[in-house]
Amino acid sequence: MDALLTAFVAAGLAEWGDRTQLFVIVLAARFARPGPILAGLAVAALVNGVVAAIGGVLIHELVPTRALSLLVALALLMAGAGSLIQRRPPNLAANWRTGAFVTAAVSLFLLEIGDKTQFLTFALAARFDTVLLAAAGATAGVLVANIPAAILGEALGRTVPVRPIRYAIAALLLVTGFVVAVRALELA
């Protein structure tokens, strides 16, 4: 259960203000149908989460526990630093002639490859040695973070203080990553 909750919280926080959320806003403005967009996002997030989690589990036995904890710390620090970077909506799928579901699933799958959420999922799956819980938690976190973007679309920026939230999340991820690193190194 630790992997499920940790992956859920980490992915949900890391996705706030990320390019995925910005692209969901673009898709919401284009299609005005949050259901198919969120369904496509769920498929993309699940596939990316499973791939990352499988990779993480594959290295679990090869790497000592302390190093796995340091990997988690690094993933948290990178997610925190990434949250400080101002993002612009990606220019992807603008000319695609597919529906909301297919466009969301394929484009968001491509957008999430190598993303901080995928790295977090990889690190947490490696640390906790579970594909299912890490992938499910990360997928749920990605969905929860993007529900407001799919429903509100461009109004999200006007109704929610995105920048202060992004900075607060960055601080939380950075502090958590630092604490995990210190504990992994047994400095505290």
Secondary structure, DSSP 8 states (H G I E B T S, - for coil): -HHHHHHHHHHHHHHTTSHHHHHHHHHHHHH--HHHHHHHHHHHHHHHHHHHHHHHHHHHTTS-HHHHHHHHHHHHHHHHHHHTS-------STT--S-HHHHHHHHHHHHHTT-HHHHHHHHHHHHHT-HHHHHHHHHHHHHHHHHHHHHHGGGHHHHS-HHHHHHHHHHHHHHHHHHHHHHHTT--
